[in-house]
């Protein structure tokens, strides 16, 4: 072990209240900071307390302690909570508007596509290619009905999942 490492180990293992080789003093139990009104009691036990809370806001006692530490902290906390709620609602509103717009655009594009295929089938039938025209029309109608039914089924499954119902197969 190197000389420097041995010296560090010696410094760490010094009893409280003794002077270290560099001249600093290892603090004693009485010199450590402690809460007001409590007297330190030297003992061989260590007590650790952890306080936790769940939810968007801390309990009133915690907010009161924040306010004692930093005057106006409660106002800052409530202001941030309010701003976060407004931001979240704004984002949710944007998502809903975007989903509605996308659904409408998808329906419009699907209508244009199916209408074009049916018009192409009618044109083919008019030009004497009856089988190809009939095939295009039938394919467009069957495909459109299939997609419509699939979308309705997916919508029902998503709603059931959100409600917590199990999907029946």
Secondary structure, DSSP 8 states (H G I E B T S, - for coil): --HHHHHHHHHHT--TT-B-TTS-B---GGGS---TT------S----------SSS--HHHHHHHHHHSTTHHHHHHHHHHHHHHHHHHHHHHHHHHHHHHHHHHHHHHHHHHHHHHHHHHHHHHTT-HHHHHHHHHHHHHHHHHHHHHHHHHHHHHHHHHHT-----
